[in-house]
Structure formats: C-alpha cells, structure tokens
Amino acid sequence: MSRIGKIPVKIPQGVKVAISADTITVEGPKGKLTQQYHPVVTFETKGDQIVVGRKNDEKQTRAFHGLYRNLLNNMVIGVSTGFTKSLIITGVGFRAEVEGNILAMNLGYSNDVFVAIPKDLTVTADANGKVTITGADKQRVGEFAAQIRKLRLPEPYKGKGIRYEDETIRRKVGKSGVK
C-alpha cells in the first residue's frame, strides 16, 4: 500500500467534493477546482473523509494512487485556505508594482518588464520589493512565481535578482577576494 495514498483526505466545513466517472470537483470559499483522474484509482467517501484506493497492484497504478491522493488534498487545501508564494526583488532601483491586472517591474533592463496576471491569481507588491502571489491552485501559483523569478535570476556575487522568500543564495567571492 502506498504510504501517501493510504492517508485519508479530511474535508473541512464549507468544502464540497463531487466525484464523477473521471473527474473530481472540489468547491469551497476560495473557488472551484476540477481534476481528471485515471480509472484505476477509486475514491470512497467516509463521513468527512475521502479514502483513495486502487484497483490493482501494478507499478503505474501504485504511482497514480499517491499522486491522486496528493492532488485531491492540494485541491481541498486550495479552496479552503489557498496557497501563497512570496518573491523578494533585490537590487538598486529594482521595484515592482501592480497596475490593474498587470505586474510592472523595473529589473535593471533598459525597459520595464510587464507581466499579465492570470485572472485566478492575486498579486500584491509592496515598497520593500516583496511580491506575494496567492491563489487556490497550487500548480498555477508555483508556475506563475517561477515565470516571474525567471525574468531576473539571482546572481551569486551581489545577490541581485528575484528570489523566493525562503531561498538562500550561495554567495561567491569576487576577483578581489581571491588573493
């Protein structure tokens, strides 16, 4: 039995889970998420929990067992509390501001960088260079944060660039420190 797959998913108050032939729909205060699943995985509701099972013991089926349990758990957490990623912009003159549904950033290039914010995500930027991305879908939040970070990766000498809040940059010594 899969160690992750056998853990039941707890459904909090105010969250509805609908399981059809090949899709799971989770609806809560933060939104509505749907996910298709492979038919070798089964979902059984027991009170306020959902137990994920499988129809056979093939290797691919065992992998699907843990995968769909975690996807369901992330959907339940997303529609009840949501997910957040924070980015720190470091550098002289580097800044970010939200203008409607556009994130405008000055990252040391000759022109400002403008990124369209997806409609299911919320982005806030403060004066200290912190950009916070919030949403119900964990994959969408992480993907958008990675796209923003890729615009100016942190460099190891001065630490300039965009990094995750919990990320540490391994600093290198420059030429003058080699002696």
Buried (B, 14 or more C-beta within 10 A) or exposed (E): EBEEBEBBBEBEEEBEBEBEEEEBBBBBEBBEBEBEBBEBBBBEEEEEEBBBBBEEEEEEBBBBBBBBBBBBBBBBBBBBEBBEBBBBBBBEEBBBBBEEEEBBBBBEEEEEBEBEBBEBBBBBBEEEBBBBBBBBBBEBBBBBBEEBBEBBEBBBEBBBBBBBEEEEBEEEEEEEEEE
